[in-house]
Amino acid sequence: MTDPGSSHERDAPLQGRTVVVIGGSSGIGRETARLAGAEGADVVLVGRDPERLRDAASDVRAAGTVAFDATDPERLQRFFDGLPGPVDHVMVTAGSNYYARLADLDFAEAQRQVDEHLWLPIRIARAAAARMPAGGSLVFMGGTGARRPALGLAVSSPLTVALPALVAVLALELAPVRANLIAAGFVDTPLSARLLGDQLEKRREELRGSLPIGRVVQPGDVAALALHLMANTAVTGATFDVDGGQQFAE
């Protein structure tokens, strides 16, 4: 491994590093993998759908792919145990949002959200940290939209608030491995397109008119921040918002 104090390390911090992207077949994860690969990282993509993973791997020139459900604790542990060498950085974009009024709450779906947003980061942290060198990093994804109480957020709001506290604790538990959180608002991804359907362009126009940045946040905006958090070894336990000012404008 390169001496952390060398000029090569400072100029090309991801060159030759192993970056695992969980949820890497599309959207933010895929763009993070693309940028990491372009900086010389060996990228391993993880996702549920083998076909989508193969397509993403070809697009971003990933070193490998592994298809499984990351919320399966035993399968997740086997994945990290089976990697041939150390893991320098792990980016986690897996998970979705769930909005429902209390009277309509599906408790099975609510439990799945807790698994994805609370237990999954904890399990990844424990499984990955044993394979990571000092200064390596875990980068998790959260959101800004559910910070304010609103109808339909009985599940999303407490999980949103819990993640920064969890990541801060992980930063202490895992040191000198680092842990950070990116909190995003609306990002123009394939997932957003599927959720909004024919309302997607209307939502884009609303955001272009209301956001202080005057445009919609793209996957590359989030991916660029993720790479910075991997490279900057002085940052840990922190939450960074990348929502174009959405939480203040709406």
N, C-alpha and C positions, 0 to 999 in steps of 0.2 A: 504494500500500500504506500502511496505517496506521502512523504513527510508533510504534515499539515502546515508547516511554516514555509514550504518552498514556493517559489514564484509560479510554478506550474499549478499548484493547488489553488493559488489565488486567482490565476488567469482562467483556469478551466476546472472549476470545482466539481463538475459532474463527469468529467472525462474518465472513462473506465469504471465508473461506479455502477452498482446494481440498484435500479429503481423498480420497485414493485408498485403497480397501479391496480388497486382493487376497485372494480367498477370501471375498467379501462376500455370497454368496447365502443363507447360513444361519448359525445358531449364533453364535459370538463375533463373527465379522465382520459379520454382519447387525445385531447389537445395537450394535456400535460405530458402524456407519453410522447407525443410528436416533438414537443419542445425539448424534453429531456434527451430523446434520441439524437436530435440535431446538435446537442451539446456534447455528444459522445458517450452518453450513458448506455448501459446495457439494460433494456427495459423488458420487464416481464408483465404481461397483461393477465388479469384475473377477471372472470365474469361468469355468468350462468350459461350463456348461449354460445356453444362452440362455433357456430357459423358466423355470428357477429364478431366473435373474437378473431377468427381467421381473417375476416375482412379488415378489421382494425389493425391487426399485426402486419398485414401486407401494406397498408396505408402508411403506418408510422415506422415500419421496419423494426418491429420489436424482436428481441432476441428469443422470446418464447411466449407461449400462452398456456394457461391452465384453466379449464372450465369446471367450476363447481359453485355451490351455494355457500358463500362465506359465512352465513349465519349458522351453518352446521359446525358446532364446536370441534368435533373430532376430525372432520375433513379439513378444517382450517389449520388445526395443529399439524396434521400430516403434511399439509402443503409446506409450511415453514420448515418442518423437520426434514423434508425431502429436497430442499434447495441445495445445490452443490457447493455453495460458498456463502460468505457473509452477505448480508443485505444492508446497503447504505441508507436507503430512504424508502419509505412506504407512504403512498398517497391513497387515501380512502375516499371514494366518491359514491360508494354503494349506498342505497337507501332512497326512500321516496317520502313524500309528505301525505298526511291524512287529515282531512277536514270533515268534521261531522258534528252536528248538534247533539247534545247529550242524549236526547230522546231517541236519536237514530244511531247511536254509537254501536259499532260492531266490535265486540270485545276481542274477538280473535284477531281482527285487523289491528286493533289498538295494541295488543300484545306483540304482534309482529313489528310494529313501529318501535316499541321499547327494545326489542331484540336488536333491530337495525341501528338505532341511534344511541343506545346506552351500552348494552352488553357486547355488541360487536366491537366498538372501539376498545373496550376493556380486554376482550379476548385477543384482539389483534396486538395490542400493546404487550401483553404477557408473552404471546407466542413469538412475536417479532424481535423483541428487545434482546433476547438471548443470542440472536444472530447478528446483532448490530454493533458496529464499532463506536467508540467515543466520538461524539459530534454528529453521528447519524441522526436521522429525524423521522418522526411520524407526522404526517399532515392530514388532518381530518377536515371534513366539510360539515358546516352547519348553515344557519340562515339568520336573516335579520327580520323577516316578515312577521314572525310569530312572537316577537318580543312584547308587543303591546296586546293586552287582553282583548279578545273579540269573540263573537259567537262562532262556534265551530272549531275552536282551538283548544279544547279540553285536553287533547293529547299532544298536539304540536307545540303549544306554548311552554308547558313545563319541560319538555325535552330540549327545546331551544335554549331555555334559560340554564338548564343543567350542564350542557356541553362545555361552556367556557370553564366552569368550576371543575369538571372532570379533567379537562386537558391541563389545567394548572396543577392538579394533583399528580397527574401522570408525569409531568415535567419533573416533579420532585422525586417520585417513585423510581423513574427510569434513568435519572441522571448518571452518567454524562450523555446518554441518549436524549435527544430533544423531542418535545411534542408541542405542536401548534395547531390552531384552528382557524380556518377561513370561513367567515360568515357571509353568505351571498344573498342577494335579493333575487329578483327575476333575472335569469340568464337565458339567452336565446339558444336553447338546445333542442335536440330531437325530443327529449322528454317533455319540455314545455309545449312543443308542437302537438304531441299526442294528447296532452292534458287539455289544451285549449281548443284543438280542432279548428273549426272555421272562425273562431274568435281570436286566433293568434294575431292576425294583422291589426285588428282593432286594439289589442293590448299593446302591441309595438308602438302604434301611433300615440296612444295615451302616454306611454313612457317617454317617447321622444319629446312630447310637449311638456311633461312634468318634471323630468329628472334634471338636476342642475348640470349634468354633463351633456345634455342635449342629444343623447343617443342611448340605445339599448346596450346593456352589458353583454359581452360576447364570451364564449368559452375561453378564448385566448387571454382575456383580461384576468380571469381567475387562474389560468394555468401559469401566466407570468409571475403572479404572486406566489404560487406554489413552488416554482423553481427558486425564487428568491429565498423562501423559507428553508428550502433544502440547503442552499449554498451559504447562508448567513449563520455561522455557528455561534453568534452572540445572541440569537433569538430563541427563547423557549418559554413555554407556558402562556403564550400570548394568543389573543384573538384579534384577527384583522378583518374589518368589514370591506367588502367589495360589492357595493350595490348601486353605485352611481348616485348616492344620496337619496335612494328610494325611501328609506325609513323616515327621512325628514320632510319629504315632498308629498307624501300621501297620508 
